Each structure stands twice: as C-alpha cells, then as structure tokens.
Amino acid sequence: MGVVIIDGSTVRDFVSDEAQFKKSVDERFAAFDLNNDGVLSRGELRKAFESMRLLESHFGIDVATTPDQLTQLYDSIFEKFDCDRNGTVDVEEFRAEMKKIMLAIADGQGSCPIKMALEDGDESLLKRAADLRLLSLILRPPPSPSPNPHHSLTIQSHCYADASSGLGSSFYYICAYYE
C-alpha cells in the first residue's frame, strides 16, 4: 500500500496534459469494454462503477442502498455518459464525462491537499495524476545556477515507510539543492 498527496492543481494539471489524460482514460475505457466492441453497454459501465465501489460505500464504510436505488443511480450515470442517446457510450463520450468528473474533483479539492491511500497496482486516474506531478518534478529544469561556481546541484529522491500506521504506507519526495 502506498500514499500520495494531491490537491486540485495536481488533478487539473493531469487533465490539462491532453496526451497523458487521453492515454489514461482510453486505457480505462478499454479495460471496461469487456466484449471489445469499442463501446460500453449499460451493463459494462455499471460493472466498471461497481468495481470502484463509489456508490455502495462512503469512505470505505458500506452504505445500505436498495437494489432498486442502485439501479436508478447507475441508469442515471449511464444517461449522463450516453450523450448522443444511442444506447452505448463510445470512447469520446467516456473521455468527455471523465474530464468533467476530474475537473469537478479538482474544483472540490481546491488548494487543500488530501492524502490518498492506494492499493498496490492501483491505476486510478487520481493515481496517474499524482504520478504525472511527480514526473514533472523530476524532469523540471534545475534551479538557476548557484552564484558560487564551486557548488554542484544535488537531486535526491527519498522513500520511507510509515510503520506507525500499521498499513505499510510509503511516502516519496524529491528535493534539489546546491552543495
């Protein structure tokens, strides 16, 4: 299990990087397209959202929702995604709605960072947003040269485990400085 810290700007930057966002969303779409026909049926979209357990739990605690209520919720989600009302969701419709969802998450977070626990192998869009932010920090041009020509730039990446939580959480950070 790992932990990332993200804020609204992390999510917004991810959505703004059109190539990365498109690649990530298209990969999720392909994973949800169980019969590989290039569109998501009502059942495929429902299975995708059921696998995320967004509606059946509230911060990891199961919420009592009747099957009829769940069907109504999933139907309304499908209707929102199926913009052209043809009974399926194509990749463009999926991408457009996921962009709206991610931007709503960014707006909701604002500049307040949140700590998010991730399961090993988690490939959620929020995890990818955090990964993209980390990559941008690694690849960022170094700070302006030190006035002292004898100083050299040092970049360090650190990982440490938080044993106090009992969850085996790992935290990563990068720092750059002149020596």
Buried (B, 14 or more C-beta within 10 A) or exposed (E): EBBBBBBBBBBBBBBEBEEBBEEBBBEBBEEBBEEEEEBBBBEBBBBBBEEEEEBBEEEEEEEEEEEEEBEEBBEEBBEEBBBEEEEBBBBEBBBEBBBEBBBEBBEEBEEEBEEBEBEEEBEBBBBBBBBBBBEEBEEEEEEEEBEEEEEEEEEEEEEEEEEEEEEEBBBBEEEEEBE
